[in-house]
């Protein structure tokens, strides 16, 4: 079978399985397969609903490839809006950044690539995600496993310019309604935001002012429906708050500044 006919066959299988971007996914699978047998196995896994990124071991994010192991949260393209908002607010030199609930470290890696940074510090409670983040941030980052701010060096208190978080914000009861790629193949701890989806956001908002430098910013991705409640949590803890929205990306970011 020629390469063109092999690609057409893969596209047909992926389309039949409901893959919206079947052509793009077929090209990626073919380019990553080390043998015809490996390609067959990879296509079978994709047809069965395994995320493409978990099959090939990487995701495209903000013009970069980031490592993503099985069970680790796959960075969403809408989160590029969060990175853009952070870059617009970052100091021109020596930014001190925390990537909170970092997952595979995609946000931190993007910020390292585009900032003159004094250091990106990333935390996540999931050891598997932290292993990916350490690969993706490399020598430009410091990655810690633990609950939110708990594992961070105390010396960072009061000196952080940016805290950027894509914390879990799916309400617990809504997880069963998510697409199977997320529901079955990503760690629940990366999705579950508690009864109304805001438990972790509230905890971050409560602790963030003690870590931010004067004039520093906290940015959290949330949903359009939850944004007013996220903003209220920011304001409760003394942050001057605004909400940024991208209809093109269907992305919402609440931004708080420490006075």
Order of alpha helices (4+ residues) and beta strands (2+ residues): alpha-alpha-alpha-alpha-beta-beta-alpha-beta-alpha-beta-alpha-beta-beta-alpha-alpha-beta-alpha-beta-beta
